[in-house]
Amino acid sequence: MNEIQPLRQWAIGVALCLTLTHSPLGISYANADSAPLQQALAQQLSAVEAQRLPVTEFYQLRDGQPAWQAAVAVESLVAALNSLETDGLTPEDYHADTLIDEFQRSQASSQAAQASFDIKATRALLLALDHLERGKVNPRDVEPQWDAPRPERRYSLLRVVHAVDDHSLDNAIALARPSSAEYQQLRDALKQHYQLANLGSVPYLAAREESLRPGDEADDVSVLRQRLALWGEAELQVADSSAYPLIGVQAGSNRRAFDAPLEAAVRRFQRRHLLQEDGVVGEQTRLALNTSVASRIDQLRVNLERARWIRPMQSAEPRVWVDIAGYRMHYVRPNGQHWDARVVVGTPRRETPIIHSTISHLTINPSWTIPPTIMREDVLPQVRADIDYLARKNIQVISPMGEPLAAEEIDWQRPGGVMLRQVAGTGNPLGRVVVRFPNDDMIYLHDTPARGLFRRDQRALSSGCIRVEGVTELAQMLLQDTGSRYQMSTLLKGGSDRNVSLSQRIPIALHYLTAWPNAEGEVEFRPDIYRRDATLLAALQRSV
């Protein structure tokens, strides 16, 4: 058996060499001089045929010819791999730091070594394209509740082969890189932060008992100007006497004065970091200003990876997506119109999960069956302290079969399988409308009587479900956009717990993004409310 295996590999290799007699590219590959190398290449390919990357397919499109036997080709590949740093990927994962030396050694060695190098270089390219298109990290490894399949390859391998032959590997990289405007804006931000990292150190704002406020005059104000200039407010540095001595003389003590332009810059910074936009530098604003450039680079890399997980959508395809860490919901309608709303999401103790689903129906004037966790942790302690709590909140006690039970007959220390249901009404936490979509976590979008929560800057306040500002308007648009004959104004006048199905399901996705462009294209940096960034960063930094 050991004697037959090499013969079998040789036969597979020869067959692969002869598979295509004409190049599908319309390119004529020279075969005579490279036939021995081509045979060595084919023999080694038989060992990698079953691997996930389309290595064999790549060489089939080249008539079995090697791709990386010229210095100019290898140099073009290395340059393309190094460019992936601005995508938040690590060029060393694809041997960008060693390929040229390995190429030179292989050229001075045997044809088997040359074939081995050729396959390694091809694998490096194809692995980079795979990571760039679908993400380096499998989302299921860091997001246990991730419920969407990883997308299949979308780029054209034939066009990649064209790019290899033309030594234009940047074009090959562009085929796999996500094309969304948001992804490009994140890349641009990462490039800018790499440049900031090379500018040298900037002083940090010292902790103070009192906040820095407009009208203050202090040395700390000068440091504040430098920190804001680092984060994009360059015009604040025009009075920097170390950089502009004459201006410094003319400006006098202006650098120490917390004036109106400085206040406006602070507000812009606070807005981009989801902080209270009051122009006052308190503890939270100071901490955000003092964040290191290296930390922001890591944050951008993590969110570029998350952006690669997001399924690309056709521009005319309607969809709803919830930006959990950004506290926003976006609805792209079939006519291309965008509708946005503020949302309240789960607390760090009761995180809103990442979900991919489709909106199936609405519930009008809903009652609320209290989920087990909320019942155990929130409601039962209130009932044990005062059984009249149930009556005040219009909460019914029911059996698992839905039969009403007498509250005073229940042992609330050991209530067993009883359920609690709050009737529809103004005090019901679901409000007037629920937007439902199938998922294993019983998560939905809903109205709320607590409208004041939407005015807060940090809105991780719910038990996991998503409260949407103006959800009635959203429900009406969903009805209209799916051809329903119903009107919300009429439905709201009806009875409780009425379910209205949508004739067409609308895709919905809940994503967690701690850095993401706003409507103006500025990248916002959000608090990592669920502390997920570190886990993903560690996975992203692991070698492959």
N, C-alpha and C positions, 0 to 999 in steps of 0.2 A: 504493500500500500504506500509506503514512503517513497518508493521509486516511481509510482504512477503520478503522485501529486505534482512534481515539477513538470512532467510532461503535459498534465492537464492545464497548468497555468500557462505553459508555452502555447498550447493550442488556443486558449482563450485570448491570449495576447495577439496571436497572428490573426485570429478572426476579427478582433477589434481593429487591427490595422487595415483590414481589407473591407470593413463594413461599408464605408462610403467611398465610392470611386470618384465622385464629383463634389466639390465643396458647395454646401448650401449657401455660402456667402458670395459666391461668384469670384472667389479668390483662388488662385492656383498656388498650392503649396508645393515646394520642391521636395521630392521624395528620395531621390537617388542617394544623395550624400547622407541623409539623416535616417536611412532605413534601419541601421543597427540601433541607433538611439531610440527610434520610434518603437522598435521591438522591445527594447528594455523598458521603455515607458509603458507599453501595453501590458507587459508582464506584471509590473508593479501596480498598475491600475486594477488588476483583477482582485487585489487584496483590499482595495478601498471601495469597491463597487457598491457594497451594501450600506455605506455610511450615509448620513442624512444629507450632506452637502452634494450638489450635483457635479461632482468632479468628473466622473466618467462621461456624463452628458457634455460637459465643457469640451473634452477632448474629441468626442464624437463629432461635434460641430467643427472641429479643426482637422477632420480626416485623420485623427490620431497623431497629429504633429505636435511637438513640444512648443511651448509658448515663451519660455524664459531662458533662452540660450544666447541672448545678446545683452550687453551691459545697458544699452539704452532702455530696453524693456524693463529690466530690473530696477533701474533708477527711477523710471516713471512710476512703477508700482510702489516703491518706497515713498516717493513724494506724495502719492495719493493716500497711502496709509497714514502718513504723518499728518495729513490734513484733517483726519478724524478727531484730532484733539479738540477742534472747535465744535464737535458734536458731543463732547463729553466722554468720548471713548478713549481707550488707552492704546496708542499705536504699538507699544511693545507686545500687546496681546496677539498681534498679527506679525510679529518678528520684524517689524520695521527697523529695529536697531541692529539686526544681525544678518539680514538677507543679502546685502551686498558682499559681506565677507564670505558667507556661505556659497554665494554664486562663484566668487573667485576661486575658492577651494575646490568646488565641484568641477570647474573648467580645467583644473590641473589634475583631475583624477579620472576615474573610469566613467564609461557611459552609464553604468548602473548608478553611480553617484550623481551624474547629471540628471538622469531620469528622476531620481529621488528628490533632488532639489526642485525640479520643475513641478512635481506634484505638490511639494510643500508650499511653493510660491502660489500655486493655483488655490490650494486650500486656504492660504492666508487671505487671498482676495475674496473668495467666496464666503469665508467666515465673516469677514468685515462687512460684506454686503448683507449677509443674513442678520448680523447684529444691528446694522444701521436701519434696516427695514422693519424688523420685528422686535428689536430690543435684545440686548446682551443677556439680561436676566429674564428667566421665565417668571411672569408675574405671580403664578401660583406658588412659587417658592418663597415669596415675601408678603403676599396678600392671600392668606388662606381662604378667604371668601371669594376670591376672583372666580367669576363664573362664565367668562367668555373664552372661546377657543383661540389659540394663537393663529393669526392669519397665514395663509399659504403664500408662497413666493409670488410676487406680482411683477417684478422687473423682468425684462426680456434678456435671457441668457445669450441669445443670438446677438443682441446689441452690445452686450458685454464683450463678446468675442471680437466684434468689430473694433471696439475701443482698445482692446489689447493689441490688435494688429496695428492700429494707428498710433500706439504709444500715447493715447489720450485717456489715461485712467481716471482723470477727473470726471470725464463723461460717464464712465462706468459707475463711479461713486454717486453721481447725481441721479442715476436711474433708481437707486435704492433709497436715497435719502427722502424722508417725508417732505411733501411739497406744500404743506399748509403754511399760511402766513405766520401762524403762532409759532410753529417750529423754527422758522427762519428768524423770527424776532428773539426767541430764546438763544439761538446760535449767535446772533449779533451781540446780545447782552453778554454772553460768555466770552466772546472775543474782547469786548471792552474791559471785562474784569481781568482777563489775562494781562491786558496792557496796564491796568491799574496796579497789578501785582508787581510790575517792574518799575514803578515810579518812586519807590522808597516809602519809608514809614511816615505816618501822619499822627500827630498827638491825639490822645483819647480824652474825652470829656471826663473829668473827675466827678465822683459821686458827691452830691450836695444834699443838705437837709431841705433846702427850698428849691423849687423849680426855677429855671431861667424863664423870664417873662419879657414880652415886648416892653421896651422902656428901660430895661436894666442896662447898666454899664459896668462891665467887669472883664477881667482877663479871660474868663471862661467863654465869653462871647467871641473872642478872637479864635479860640479853639473850635467853637461851634461853626464858625465860618469855614474853617479848614475841613472839618468833617463833612459838612454839606457840599463843599466843593469837590471832595473826593467822590461823593455819590451823585454828581451830575450838575450841581449848581455852580458852574465854573465862574459865572459873573461875580460871585461873592468874593472872589480872590483879587479883584482889580485893585483893592486897597492894601494888598499884602506888601508891606515895605521891604521885605526880604527879596521879593521877586521884582517889585516895581518901586525902587527907592523914591523917585520923584513924586509918584502918586501918593506914597506913604506920607511924605512931608506935607503934600497938599491936603490930604484927607484928615490930618490931625488925629483925633481919638476915635474916628468913625469905626475902626475895626473893633473897638470895645463896646460900641453902642448897639443894642438890640433894636434896630430901626424897622421901618415898615417893609422894605425889601427883604430883610432877613426873616421877618415874621411870615411873609408870603412863601419864602423858600422852605421854612419849617413846615408850613401847612401842606405844601406839595409833597414833601418827604413823608409826612404822616399819612397822606392819602394813598401814596404808593405802597405803604406798609400796613394798611388796614388798622391804623391807630386813630385815636380820637383827634379829629382835625381842629385843634384849638389854638395852634401857634405857640403853645407852651411846651417847653422842654422839661417834662417830668421824667420819672424813672423809666417808663416803657419806651419813650422816645429816645432817651439817652442810651438805653441798651441797644436799640436798633441802630442808632448812629455809630455806636462803638463796635458793631459787628465787624469782624475782620474780613478782608477781601477774600482770603482763603475759604472762609465759611460760606460766603456768597457763591464762590466758584463751585464748591461742593453742592450747594443747593440748586444751582443751575444744572449741573451734571445730572443730579437725581431727577429733576423734572424734565430734562430732555429725554431721559430714559422712559419716564412715564408717557411722554408725548409719543414715543415710538410704539407704545402699546395701544394707543387709541386708534380704533378702526377708521380709515379714511372714509368720508361720506361724499356722495355725489352732491354737487351744489344745489340741485333741485330737490333733494331728498329731505322731507320734513323730519325733524328729530327734536327731542328735548334732552338737555343734559344739565346736570346739577354739578356745579363747581363747589364741592363740599368745603374745602379750606378757604375759598373765596367768598362763601356765603351768598352765592348768586345762582339763579336758575336762568337758562337760556332756551328759548323756543324758536327754532327756525321753521317758519311756516312754508307750505308748498309754494307760495308765491314769492319766496325769498325774503319776506319781511322778518325782521328779528324782534322778538319780544323778550325783555329781561325783567327779572324781579329779584328782590332781596329774599333770602330764605333764612330760616333758623334750622340748624342741624344738631346732631347728637352731641352730648357732652363727652369729654374724654373717658368717662366711666361707661357710657352707653353710645359707643361710636356708630355713626352712620356708615354702613358697609358700602363697598364698591359693588355696583349692580349693573348688569346689562339685561334689558328686558324690552317689552313693548307695552304701551298703555292699552288696556283692554276695555275698561269701563269706568263710569263715574258712579259714586253713591251720593245721593242728594238727601239733605237733612239726616245725616247718619247718627245712629246711636253708637256708643263706644263700649265694646267689650274689653275690659281692662286686661292688658297682657300680664302673664304670670309674674314677670320680674317687677313690673310697676306695682302690681297688687301686693306682692310679698314685701317689697322694700319701702313703698311709699304709702299705700292705702291702709294695709292692715294695722300698722302702728297707730294711725289716726282712729280707726274703728275701735281698737282695743282701749284707747283712751276715752273715746266718746262715741257710743253707738249711734247717736243722733247725727253724726257726720254723714252717714249714708243718706238720710232723708234730706239734709241740707243740700247735698250735691246731686240729688235726684238719681241716686245709684240703686238699682234693683239687685237683689240677690237671686240667682237662678241656679238650677242644677245643670250638669253637663248636657242634659237633654233639652234645656231651655225652659223648664218648668219653674214658676215662681216659688220662692222659699221665704219663710218668715225670718227676718234678721235676728229677732230676739231668741230664736230657738237654735241658733248656730253657736257652737263653741268656738269663738274667734281665736282662742289660743291654738286650736287644732281644727281649722275649718274644713279640712279634707278637700274634696273635689269641687267645692262650690265655686261659682263664677260670679263676677260682678259686672253689671252693664249699666252704663250711664245713658239715660234717655236723651233723645235729640232735644236741642234747645240752645238758648244763648250762652249757657254755662258749659256746654259740652266742649271739651278741648279740641274736637275735630272741626268745630265750627259748622258751616253749612254745606261744605262740599269736600269729598275725598276723591282723589284721582288714583286709580288702582292699576297695578301692573304685577304680573306673576313673579314671585321670588320666594326664596326659602326663609327669609328673615321677617316676613310680614311688614315690610316697609312700604310706605305710600306717601304721596303728597297730600297735604290737607290744609284747610282753612284753620283759623284760630281766633278765639275772642280776645286774646292778649296781643292786640295790634302794636302796643308800645314796644314790644321786643324787637321789632324791625328797625327801630331808631338807634339801637345799640351798634357799636362798631364791631364788637366781638359777639358772635351769635351762635356759639356752640352751647345750646341751652336746652335742647329737647331730649327725649328718651330714645332717639334713634330715627324716628320718622321726620319728615321734612315739612315744615310749615312754610307756606308760600304766600307772600304778600300779593294780594290781587288774584287769588286762585280762582275766584268766580269768573273773572275775565278770561283767564287761561282756559277754564272749562268751556266757556262759550266759544272760544276760538277752536278748541278741539272738536266740538260738535259741528261747527261750521265747516272746518277743513276736512272732515270725514263724511260730509254729505248728510248729516243728521237733520231730521225735520224738527227736532226739539229746540226750544229756547230756554235758557236758564231762568229768565224772568218768570216763565210759567211753571217750570219745574220746582222752583223754590217755594212756590205757594202750595205745593202738594204735601202729601204725608211724609212720614219718616222712612228712612232706609230704602229709598227707591233706587234701584240699579238701572243705569242706562248704558247699554253697550255701544261701543264705537264700531261702525261698519268697517272701518279700516284701522288697523293697529298702528300706533305711532311709536317708533323706536325711542327708548329712553336709556340714558347711561348716567350713572353716578360716579364721578371721578374725584380723586384726591390729589390736588396740585398745589404745592406750596410756593411755586413761582410760576406766573402765567401772565401773558400780556392782557392789558385792559383794552377797552374799545378804541383808545387812542394809540395803541401799539406800544405803550410803555409797560415794561415788565414790572409787575407787582411782586413784592416779597411778603408772603403771609406767614404768620406763626404756624409752627408745626404742631397743631392742636392735639393730634393723636400720636405724636412722637414716632412717626413711621420713617422719617428720612434716614436716620442712622442705619437702620437695618438694610435699606436698599443701597445706601452708599457702600456699606461693607460688602454686599454681594457684587456691586459694580466694580469694586476695586480688586476682587479676587481674580487671579490669573486664570486663563483658560488653557 
